[in-house]
Amino acid sequence: MNAMKKIRRCLSVLAVMGGALLALGGAASAALASLAPPDPGQGGVVPVPAVHTIVTGGMPGWQIALIAAGAAVVAAVIAILVDRARVARHIVVARTDGS
């Protein structure tokens, strides 16, 4: 492996790590966000906030399973294609010593 391939591989790894760190930083700031606690009312009692949850839709479990299965099939096909491409790039050396 020559020096340029090593440098390119190192830069690729650094780019992936930087992207992962950036995504983690963005997700962590949203996950750690919270509201300030309400001021206590009369007698130091904190009123319970009224929460009204209305579920109007969602994705059924069979659709989630179908998406997961499709993603698994696509990943397997890509892995096979990448493996076959790697095998095709190997140089075959024939033996000429007669054995």
Backbone as a chain_set.jsonl record, in Angstrom:
{"seq": "MNAMKKIRRCLSVLAVMGGALLALGGAASAALASLAPPDPGQGGVVPVPAVHTIVTGGMPGWQIALIAAGAAVVAAVIAILVDRARVARHIVVARTDGS", "coords": {"N": [[0.854, -1.168, 0.0], [0.684, 2.092, -0.949], [1.861, 5.402, 0.063], [-0.03, 7.406, -0.475], [-2.493, 6.084, -0.496], [-2.649, 5.332, 2.167], [-2.778, 7.831, 3.391], [-5.168, 8.806, 2.278], [-6.983, 6.942, 3.331], [-6.703, 7.455, 6.077], [-7.652, 10.093, 6.164], [-10.263, 9.648, 5.376], [-11.252, 8.134, 7.52], [-10.989, 10.046, 9.555], [-12.812, 11.955, 8.617], [-15.245, 10.556, 8.798], [-15.341, 10.08, 11.559], [-15.438, 12.723, 12.474], [-17.912, 13.553, 11.407], [-19.607, 11.816, 12.812], [-19.159, 12.724, 15.411], [-20.153, 15.313, 15.194], [-22.874, 14.788, 14.642], [-23.557, 13.48, 17.013], [-23.172, 15.543, 18.835], [-25.181, 17.329, 18.047], [-27.466, 15.784, 18.519], [-27.259, 15.3, 21.238], [-27.553, 17.814, 22.432], [-30.219, 18.374, 21.923], [-31.421, 16.268, 23.256], [-30.797, 16.718, 25.91], [-32.143, 18.966, 26.57], [-34.37, 20.777, 28.615], [-37.271, 21.953, 30.376], [-37.486, 24.713, 32.635], [-38.178, 24.255, 36.112], [-41.494, 24.84, 37.367], [-42.539, 27.781, 39.207], [-43.133, 27.539, 42.698], [-46.427, 27.458, 43.984], [-48.988, 28.596, 46.156], [-48.13, 28.008, 49.449], [-45.854, 26.562, 48.82], [-46.378, 24.481, 47.102], [-46.025, 22.75, 44.142], [-47.72, 23.096, 41.179], [-49.257, 20.497, 39.275], [-48.546, 19.922, 35.931], [-50.874, 20.121, 33.24], [-51.338, 17.585, 31.003], [-52.175, 16.674, 27.848], [-52.483, 14.063, 25.891], [-52.786, 13.189, 22.618], [-53.267, 10.747, 20.382], [-53.134, 10.448, 17.07], [-52.342, 9.043, 14.942], [-49.887, 6.957, 13.455], [-47.45, 4.39, 12.89], [-48.173, 1.194, 11.828], [-47.176, -1.974, 13.276], [-46.571, -3.991, 11.387], [-45.751, -2.582, 9.177], [-43.389, -1.414, 10.064], [-41.865, -3.723, 10.504], [-41.725, -4.653, 7.882], [-40.235, -2.613, 6.643], [-37.817, -2.886, 8.056], [-37.069, -5.487, 7.284], [-36.765, -5.098, 4.527], [-34.631, -3.28, 4.545], [-32.642, -4.931, 5.585], [-32.386, -6.822, 3.527], [-31.49, -5.193, 1.419], [-29.043, -4.323, 2.509], [-27.696, -6.784, 2.617], [-27.511, -7.442, -0.123], [-25.899, -5.331, -1.026], [-23.575, -5.876, 0.436], [-22.813, -8.333, -0.694], [-22.327, -7.549, -3.361], [-20.193, -5.762, -2.988], [-18.273, -7.517, -1.946], [-17.918, -9.254, -4.125], [-16.878, -7.45, -5.964], [-14.472, -6.814, -4.725], [-13.18, -9.302, -4.833], [-12.945, -9.607, -7.567], [-10.988, -7.771, -8.179], [-8.621, -8.841, -7.361], [-5.379, -10.004, -8.221], [-4.568, -12.706, -10.192], [-2.142, -15.119, -9.961], [-0.36, -17.302, -11.917], [1.114, -20.48, -11.451], [4.263, -21.526, -12.637], [6.031, -23.59, -12.361], [5.566, -26.2, -12.971], [4.315, -27.94, -11.246]], "CA": [[0.0, 0.0, 0.0], [1.548, 3.263, -1.018], [1.604, 6.445, 1.06], [-1.249, 8.162, -0.795], [-3.641, 5.294, -0.059], [-2.695, 5.433, 3.623], [-3.243, 9.179, 3.732], [-6.585, 8.891, 1.919], [-7.734, 6.142, 4.292], [-6.712, 8.192, 7.347], [-8.545, 11.233, 6.019], [-11.631, 9.122, 5.354], [-11.601, 7.781, 8.892], [-11.168, 11.295, 10.287], [-14.056, 12.585, 8.173], [-16.361, 9.801, 9.375], [-15.359, 10.349, 12.996], [-15.903, 14.093, 12.655], [-19.35, 13.568, 11.156], [-20.273, 11.153, 13.932], [-19.08, 13.624, 16.558], [-21.077, 16.413, 14.925], [-24.233, 14.27, 14.821], [-23.737, 13.222, 18.437], [-23.32, 16.842, 19.491], [-26.506, 17.857, 17.743], [-28.493, 14.976, 19.176], [-27.143, 15.425, 22.688], [-28.092, 19.092, 22.878], [-31.678, 18.27, 21.904], [-31.86, 15.293, 24.244], [-30.592, 17.228, 27.258], [-32.935, 20.171, 26.781], [-35.497, 20.598, 29.523], [-37.902, 23.182, 30.831], [-37.219, 25.077, 34.02], [-39.308, 23.859, 36.946], [-42.392, 25.971, 37.633], [-42.445, 28.395, 40.532], [-44.124, 26.982, 43.619], [-47.588, 28.311, 44.228], [-49.325, 28.851, 47.547], [-47.671, 27.005, 50.406], [-44.73, 25.801, 48.285], [-46.85, 23.328, 46.329], [-45.821, 22.915, 42.7], [-48.885, 22.541, 40.479], [-49.003, 19.458, 38.283], [-48.94, 20.425, 34.611], [-51.896, 19.354, 32.533], [-50.804, 17.002, 29.776], [-53.211, 16.041, 27.047], [-51.858, 13.321, 24.811], [-53.738, 12.75, 21.602], [-52.616, 9.932, 19.362], [-54.003, 10.471, 15.897], [-51.825, 8.199, 13.868], [-48.723, 6.167, 13.799], [-47.123, 3.376, 11.9], [-48.44, -0.158, 12.342], [-46.003, -2.826, 13.46], [-46.22, -4.755, 10.191], [-45.001, -1.703, 8.271], [-42.044, -1.292, 10.622], [-41.184, -4.988, 10.226], [-41.465, -4.703, 6.447], [-39.127, -1.7, 6.364], [-36.599, -3.491, 8.601], [-36.701, -6.616, 6.425], [-36.257, -4.536, 3.275], [-33.292, -2.721, 4.789], [-31.72, -6.061, 5.737], [-32.144, -7.395, 2.195], [-30.654, -4.237, 0.672], [-27.696, -4.393, 3.078], [-27.083, -8.048, 2.199], [-27.177, -7.333, -1.55], [-24.743, -4.433, -1.156], [-22.401, -6.594, 0.949], [-22.412, -9.324, -1.698], [-21.744, -6.843, -4.508], [-18.877, -5.241, -2.593], [-17.363, -8.654, -1.839], [-17.586, -9.725, -5.475], [-16.01, -6.447, -6.591], [-13.137, -6.975, -4.136], [-12.593, -10.543, -5.353], [-12.621, -9.404, -8.98], [-9.802, -6.925, -8.306], [-7.414, -9.589, -7.005], [-4.562, -10.441, -9.349], [-4.337, -14.142, -10.147], [-0.787, -15.441, -10.418], [-0.291, -18.709, -12.282], [2.39, -21.112, -11.156], [4.9, -22.027, -13.862], [7.104, -24.541, -12.055], [5.193, -27.506, -13.472], [3.7, -28.829, -10.249]], "C": [[0.903, 1.235, 0.0], [1.076, 4.342, -0.045], [0.304, 7.198, 0.784], [-2.501, 7.401, -0.354], [-3.781, 5.364, 1.463], [-3.232, 6.79, 4.057], [-4.734, 9.306, 3.435], [-7.444, 8.105, 2.905], [-7.812, 6.855, 5.638], [-7.662, 9.383, 7.279], [-10.007, 10.779, 5.977], [-12.101, 8.775, 6.761], [-11.838, 9.039, 9.713], [-12.461, 11.994, 9.895], [-15.272, 11.876, 8.769], [-16.466, 10.07, 10.869], [-15.855, 11.764, 13.286], [-17.396, 14.217, 12.429], [-20.126, 12.922, 12.285], [-20.272, 12.042, 15.17], [-20.042, 14.786, 16.398], [-22.525, 15.96, 15.124], [-24.522, 14.012, 16.292], [-23.926, 14.524, 19.198], [-24.682, 17.454, 19.248], [-27.606, 17.094, 18.445], [-28.447, 15.147, 20.684], [-27.738, 16.741, 23.173], [-29.617, 19.066, 22.885], [-32.18, 17.317, 22.988], [-31.748, 15.825, 25.667], [-31.39, 18.493, 27.547], [-34.102, 19.858, 27.714], [-36.042, 21.965, 29.914], [-37.526, 23.447, 32.282], [-38.417, 24.665, 34.873], [-40.195, 25.066, 37.241], [-42.187, 26.518, 39.041], [-43.502, 27.784, 41.448], [-45.24, 27.983, 43.882], [-47.777, 28.557, 45.712], [-48.826, 27.705, 48.428], [-46.54, 26.137, 49.875], [-45.133, 24.579, 47.495], [-46.695, 23.632, 44.842], [-47.015, 22.301, 41.986], [-48.47, 21.517, 39.42], [-49.443, 19.979, 36.916], [-49.972, 19.515, 33.96], [-51.322, 18.877, 31.207], [-51.934, 16.285, 29.057], [-52.538, 15.366, 25.857], [-52.948, 12.833, 23.864], [-52.957, 11.993, 20.529], [-53.56, 9.864, 18.17], [-53.513, 9.556, 14.795], [-50.641, 7.41, 14.368], [-48.488, 5.142, 12.714], [-47.379, 2.008, 12.499], [-47.166, -0.996, 12.391], [-45.602, -3.577, 12.207], [-45.455, -3.884, 9.198], [-43.567, -1.526, 8.757], [-41.246, -2.554, 10.331], [-40.833, -5.106, 8.744], [-40.297, -3.793, 6.058], [-37.814, -2.292, 6.86], [-36.135, -4.656, 7.74], [-36.147, -6.125, 5.093], [-34.866, -3.958, 3.425], [-32.257, -3.83, 4.939], [-31.384, -6.689, 4.39], [-31.239, -6.479, 1.374], [-29.225, -4.273, 1.19], [-26.978, -5.67, 2.66], [-26.669, -8.007, 0.734], [-25.953, -6.447, -1.743], [-23.485, -5.129, -0.665], [-21.907, -7.623, -0.055], [-21.751, -8.65, -2.893], [-20.358, -6.299, -4.188], [-17.873, -6.373, -2.498], [-16.965, -9.17, -3.215], [-16.686, -8.734, -6.2], [-14.591, -6.55, -6.037], [-12.44, -8.208, -4.69], [-12.168, -10.356, -6.807], [-11.355, -8.583, -9.163], [-8.51, -7.652, -7.957], [-6.69, -10.046, -8.273], [-4.258, -11.928, -9.175], [-2.951, -14.407, -10.725], [-0.745, -16.949, -10.694], [1.097, -19.254, -11.944], [2.972, -21.69, -12.451], [5.998, -23.048, -13.599], [6.738, -25.976, -12.429], [4.55, -28.415, -12.446], [2.271, -28.479, -9.982]], "O": [[1.774, 1.384, 0.857], [0.028, 4.211, 0.587], [-0.392, 7.587, 1.722], [-3.463, 8.011, 0.112], [-4.892, 5.446, 1.985], [-4.043, 6.881, 4.979], [-5.484, 9.85, 4.245], [-8.525, 8.56, 3.276], [-8.866, 6.862, 6.275], [-8.395, 9.651, 8.232], [-10.885, 11.469, 6.496], [-13.228, 9.093, 7.14], [-12.792, 9.095, 10.489], [-13.137, 12.567, 10.75], [-16.223, 12.529, 9.196], [-17.565, 10.268, 11.388], [-16.608, 11.977, 14.236], [-18.08, 14.912, 13.18], [-21.182, 13.417, 12.678], [-21.265, 12.108, 15.893], [-20.68, 15.201, 17.365], [-23.319, 16.688, 15.72], [-25.622, 14.298, 16.766], [-24.753, 14.599, 20.107], [-25.272, 18.038, 20.156], [-28.576, 17.688, 18.915], [-29.488, 15.14, 21.34], [-28.369, 16.775, 24.23], [-30.242, 19.67, 23.756], [-33.243, 17.537, 23.568], [-32.52, 15.426, 26.538], [-31.32, 19.031, 28.652], [-34.734, 18.807, 27.611], [-35.364, 22.986, 29.796], [-37.28, 22.521, 33.055], [-39.554, 24.721, 34.405], [-39.702, 26.189, 37.352], [-41.726, 25.815, 39.94], [-44.632, 27.539, 41.024], [-45.013, 29.189, 43.987], [-46.798, 28.712, 46.443], [-49.1, 26.54, 48.139], [-46.285, 25.068, 50.43], [-44.295, 23.713, 47.241], [-47.18, 24.652, 44.353], [-47.299, 21.116, 42.163], [-47.444, 21.675, 38.758], [-50.579, 20.427, 36.756], [-49.937, 18.295, 34.117], [-50.873, 19.681, 30.39], [-52.569, 15.39, 29.615], [-52.08, 16.035, 24.93], [-53.895, 12.157, 24.266], [-52.091, 12.556, 19.86], [-54.647, 9.292, 18.253], [-54.22, 9.329, 13.814], [-50.444, 7.235, 15.571], [-49.242, 5.049, 11.746], [-46.857, 1.692, 13.568], [-46.214, -0.758, 11.649], [-44.412, -3.787, 11.974], [-44.607, -4.384, 8.459], [-42.636, -1.492, 7.953], [-40.078, -2.473, 9.951], [-39.763, -5.603, 8.395], [-39.466, -4.169, 5.232], [-36.801, -2.212, 6.166], [-34.939, -4.801, 7.488], [-35.169, -6.675, 4.586], [-34.019, -4.12, 2.547], [-31.125, -3.69, 4.477], [-30.233, -7.048, 4.138], [-30.319, -6.952, 0.707], [-28.285, -4.257, 0.396], [-25.779, -5.643, 2.38], [-25.591, -8.486, 0.383], [-25.068, -6.773, -2.533], [-22.429, -4.991, -1.281], [-20.7, -7.768, -0.245], [-20.727, -9.124, -3.385], [-19.452, -6.366, -5.019], [-16.73, -6.215, -2.926], [-15.798, -9.489, -3.444], [-15.818, -9.141, -6.973], [-13.62, -6.396, -6.777], [-11.246, -8.169, -4.985], [-11.141, -10.889, -7.227], [-10.705, -8.686, -10.204], [-7.421, -7.144, -8.223], [-7.317, -10.422, -9.264], [-3.752, -12.35, -8.135], [-2.63, -13.976, -11.832], [-1.052, -17.761, -9.821], [2.11, -18.581, -12.128], [2.248, -22.273, -13.258], [6.8, -23.347, -14.484], [7.543, -26.882, -12.216], [4.263, -29.571, -12.755], [1.617, -29.133, -9.17]]}, "num_chains": 1, "name": "protein.A"}
